[in-house]
Amino acid sequence: MLDFTNQVAFITGAGSGIGRATALAFAKAGARIVVAEVNETSGQETATLIRESGREALSVTCDVANPSQIDTAIQQTVEAYGRLDIAINNAGIGGRFARLLDQTPDDFNEIMAVNVGGVFHGMQAQIRQMLKQPENGHSDRGKIVNVSSVAGVRGMPMGAPYSASKHAVIGLTKTAALEYAQRNIRINAVCPVYTHSAMVDHLLTMAPNMEERMRRVIPVGRLGHPDDIAQAILWLCSDENVFCTGQAIQMDGGMTAG
Ligand SMILES: NC(=O)c1ccc[n+]([C@@H]2O[C@H](COP(=O)([O-])OP(=O)(O)OC[C@H]3O[C@@H](n4cnc5c(N)ncnc54)[C@H](O)[C@@H]3O)[C@@H](O)[C@H]2O)c1
């Protein structure tokens, strides 16, 4: 089992779905967790679940689209736990399901502010902090994972702004990984396929047979579970990963292999 004892993990959007599963998995492996969530109630629920399991957690209310709120959340992390070892930029929104011509400038701007702005401002604040701190004894200063999507490597009919935002997350990931490789910060992205969470469970209600239609395009024959994605994120952030950086790992049950 991967061991994150004494490491500090900051996770955005950790009040639900993939973010919550990732927070619980890091906590189980020994990390101290900072839950950064725009939804104060769900963020506190995740922190409570972690504390009830005997681990340490802090919940901070943070809108990732707002750079000063991210800066404050990172400051609160360092005040509480002294350093930042791991950052997961997971918070995201799906936006409206509509063809390109029916998407408005507001639809586009809102998705970009959260899904791209959140990763851009998040990495700025996180890397600034990681560069200030000594290496952790395992030859790395920090690990960052950004949550993109299969829609970050493929087009997504009815979701042009979302697909554009997730392509941008991969561009940010690769560029930051190249810029900070020699400073011993490893930066990767994960690209989930349809995964059971509030975001996808909402899509499942939009048409009959929706889950069956999603399942049919995933070679392993099922949708993802948040824990499937969490396990990949944990490995990318582990001491076992010293050489993988700048990658967008497809967590898609084989979908993009075809
Ligand atoms: N579920 C999927 O099928 C799937 C597939 C590919 C990618 N993703 C990506 O995974 C990530 C997590 O999504 P999920 O499926 O767990 O969805 P989810 O809706 O269950 O969780 C998203 C969380 O992000 C939070 N959030 C939203 N806007 C925020 C903001 N401005 N600031 C801080 N927090 C904010 C929400 O409150 C929520 O708790 C997203 O980036 C999403 O795009 C999900």
The ligand as an SDF file (V2000), in Angstrom:
LIG
                    3D

 44 48  0  0  0  0  0  0  0  0999 V2000
  -17.5290   12.2450  -13.3300 N   0  0  0  0  0  0  0  0  0  0  0  0
  -17.0410   12.1310  -14.5540 C   0  0  0  0  0  0  0  0  0  0  0  0
  -17.5130   11.3440  -15.3850 O   0  0  0  0  0  0  0  0  0  0  0  0
  -15.8540   12.9390  -14.9670 C   0  0  0  0  0  0  0  0  0  0  0  0
  -15.2260   12.6040  -16.1720 C   0  0  0  0  0  0  0  0  0  0  0  0
  -14.1260   13.3420  -16.5730 C   0  0  0  0  0  0  0  0  0  0  0  0
  -13.6590   14.3760  -15.7840 C   0  0  0  0  0  0  0  0  0  0  0  0
  -14.2870   14.6800  -14.6300 N   0  0  0  0  0  0  0  0  0  0  0  0
  -13.7440   15.7880  -13.8290 C   0  0  0  0  0  0  0  0  0  0  0  0
  -13.5340   15.3490  -12.5110 O   0  0  0  0  0  0  0  0  0  0  0  0
  -13.5840   16.4680  -11.6320 C   0  0  0  0  0  0  0  0  0  0  0  0
  -14.4690   16.1180  -10.4460 C   0  0  0  0  0  0  0  0  0  0  0  0
  -15.7930   15.9490  -10.9290 O   0  0  0  0  0  0  0  0  0  0  0  0
  -16.8360   14.9310  -10.2760 P   0  0  0  0  0  0  0  0  0  0  0  0
  -17.2720   14.0500  -11.3620 O   0  0  0  0  0  0  0  0  0  0  0  0
  -16.3110   14.3750   -9.0280 O   0  0  0  0  0  0  0  0  0  0  0  0
  -18.0410   15.9570  -10.0370 O   0  0  0  0  0  0  0  0  0  0  0  0
  -18.8010   16.4440   -8.7420 P   0  0  0  0  0  0  0  0  0  0  0  0
  -19.7940   17.4330   -9.2470 O   0  0  0  0  0  0  0  0  0  0  0  0
  -19.2530   15.2880   -7.9370 O   0  0  0  0  0  0  0  0  0  0  0  0
  -17.6590   17.2010   -7.9030 O   0  0  0  0  0  0  0  0  0  0  0  0
  -17.1360   18.4430   -8.2720 C   0  0  0  0  0  0  0  0  0  0  0  0
  -16.8390   19.2280   -6.9950 C   0  0  0  0  0  0  0  0  0  0  0  0
  -16.2010   20.4650   -7.3620 O   0  0  0  0  0  0  0  0  0  0  0  0
  -16.7840   21.5000   -6.5700 C   0  0  0  0  0  0  0  0  0  0  0  0
  -16.6540   22.7740   -7.2740 N   0  0  0  0  0  0  0  0  0  0  0  0
  -17.3410   23.1840   -8.3730 C   0  0  0  0  0  0  0  0  0  0  0  0
  -16.9660   24.4330   -8.6980 N   0  0  0  0  0  0  0  0  0  0  0  0
  -16.0380   24.8180   -7.7780 C   0  0  0  0  0  0  0  0  0  0  0  0
  -15.3030   26.0070   -7.5810 C   0  0  0  0  0  0  0  0  0  0  0  0
  -15.4770   27.0730   -8.3850 N   0  0  0  0  0  0  0  0  0  0  0  0
  -14.4260   26.0590   -6.5700 N   0  0  0  0  0  0  0  0  0  0  0  0
  -14.2500   24.9750   -5.7420 C   0  0  0  0  0  0  0  0  0  0  0  0
  -14.9450   23.8370   -5.8640 N   0  0  0  0  0  0  0  0  0  0  0  0
  -15.8270   23.7500   -6.8820 C   0  0  0  0  0  0  0  0  0  0  0  0
  -18.2410   21.0930   -6.4020 C   0  0  0  0  0  0  0  0  0  0  0  0
  -18.8580   21.7580   -5.3130 O   0  0  0  0  0  0  0  0  0  0  0  0
  -18.1240   19.5940   -6.2170 C   0  0  0  0  0  0  0  0  0  0  0  0
  -17.9510   19.2560   -4.8550 O   0  0  0  0  0  0  0  0  0  0  0  0
  -14.0750   17.6430  -12.4640 C   0  0  0  0  0  0  0  0  0  0  0  0
  -12.9780   18.4460  -12.8510 O   0  0  0  0  0  0  0  0  0  0  0  0
  -14.6790   16.9680  -13.6760 C   0  0  0  0  0  0  0  0  0  0  0  0
  -14.6670   17.8080  -14.8190 O   0  0  0  0  0  0  0  0  0  0  0  0
  -15.3800   13.9930  -14.1930 C   0  0  0  0  0  0  0  0  0  0  0  0
  1  2  1  0
  2  3  2  0
  2  4  1  0
  4  5  1  0
  4 44  2  0
  5  6  2  0
  6  7  1  0
  7  8  2  0
  8  9  1  0
  8 44  1  0
  9 10  1  0
  9 42  1  0
 10 11  1  0
 11 12  1  0
 11 40  1  0
 12 13  1  0
 13 14  1  0
 14 15  2  0
 14 16  1  0
 14 17  1  0
 17 18  1  0
 18 19  2  0
 18 20  1  0
 18 21  1  0
 21 22  1  0
 22 23  1  0
 23 24  1  0
 23 38  1  0
 24 25  1  0
 25 26  1  0
 25 36  1  0
 26 27  1  0
 26 35  1  0
 27 28  2  0
 28 29  1  0
 29 30  1  0
 29 35  2  0
 30 31  1  0
 30 32  2  0
 32 33  1  0
 33 34  2  0
 34 35  1  0
 36 37  1  0
 36 38  1  0
 38 39  1  0
 40 41  1  0
 40 42  1  0
 42 43  1  0
M  CHG  2   8   1  16  -1
M  END
$$$$
